Amino acid sequence: MDKIEKTDDEWRALLSPLAFEVTRKRGTERPFTHDDFPAAPGRFHCTCCGAELFDQSDKFDAGCGWPSFTRPRGEDAPVGESVDLSHGMRRTEVHCTNCGAHLGHVFPDGPAPTGLRYCINGVALDFHEES
């Protein structure tokens, strides 16, 4: 897929104010604002470009207040990582490689099988239930 590029004004026209702040300006939503994500089988897509990012079967309750996953949907999922030195700490930022949307961060404290916790802002995701 070709990289999607839009101006801030174009993104603002497509996204809610919170989704714009989180995905385009690297913000963070308040914890525990997306406890209502469905538990049905399905996939989580980038709210900006619609790319499939995570699978429901890899979602777990980390107790941190944000949707957490053990891994991206597959090796071809457009989930990239970069170093984030903001807020006086070193973290690994997670973003959509198709459109550059900030998704959240990944930490090395997750459960098996990967030991990773992809801590993702719920506003950056759209859930599509399997039919």
Residue pairs with C-beta under 8 A, 6 or more apart in sequence:
1 51
1 78
1 98
3 97
3 98
3 99
3 100
4 48
4 49
4 98
4 99
4 100
5 99
5 100
6 14
6 99
8 20
8 24
11 20
11 23
11 24
11 48
12 20
14 48
15 23
15 24
15 47
15 48
16 123
18 27
18 29
18 123
19 47
19 48
19 123
19 124
21 27
22 28
22 29
22 102
22 121
22 123
22 124
23 47
23 48
23 101
23 102
23 103
23 121
23 123
23 124
24 48
24 101
24 102
25 102
26 84
26 86
26 93
26 102
27 102
27 121
28 104
28 121
29 66
29 121
29 122
29 123
30 65
31 64
31 65
31 66
32 65
33 65
33 122
33 123
34 66
34 67
34 122
34 123
37 59
37 67
37 122
37 125
37 127
38 56
38 127
38 129
39 56
40 56
40 129
40 130
41 56
41 57
41 129
41 130
42 55
42 56
42 127
42 128
42 129
42 130
43 52
43 53
43 54
43 55
43 56
43 73
43 127
43 128
43 130
44 52
44 53
44 54
44 55
44 56
44 59
44 67
44 69
44 120
44 125
44 126
44 127
44 128
45 51
45 52
45 53
45 125
45 126
45 127
45 128
46 53
46 78
46 96
46 98
46 99
46 101
46 103
46 124
46 125
46 126
47 101
47 123
47 124
47 125
47 126
48 96
48 99
48 101
48 124
49 96
49 98
49 99
49 101
50 126
51 77
51 78
51 96
51 98
51 99
52 73
52 77
53 72
53 73
53 77
53 78
53 79
53 96
53 103
53 125
54 69
54 71
54 72
54 73
54 77
54 79
54 118
54 120
54 125
55 69
55 73
56 127
58 69
58 70
58 71
58 73
59 67
59 68
59 69
60 68
60 69
60 70
60 110
60 111
61 68
62 68
62 110
62 117
62 119
64 117
64 119
66 104
66 119
66 120
66 121
66 122
67 119
67 120
67 121
67 122
67 125
68 110
68 117
68 118
68 119
68 120
69 117
69 118
69 120
70 110
70 111
70 112
70 113
70 114
70 116
70 117
70 118
71 114
71 116
71 118
72 79
72 118
73 79
78 96
78 97
78 98
79 94
79 95
79 96
79 97
79 103
79 118
80 94
80 95
80 96
80 97
81 92
81 93
81 94
81 95
81 106
82 92
82 93
82 95
83 90
83 91
83 92
83 93
84 90
84 91
84 92
84 93
84 105
91 105
91 107
92 105
92 106
92 107
93 102
93 104
93 105
94 102
94 103
94 104
94 105
94 106
94 118
94 120
95 101
95 102
95 103
96 103
101 124
102 121
102 124
103 118
103 120
103 121
103 124
103 125
104 118
104 119
104 120
104 121
104 124
105 118
105 119
106 116
106 117
106 118
106 119
107 116
107 117
107 119
108 115
108 116
108 117
109 115
109 117
110 116
110 117
110 118
111 117
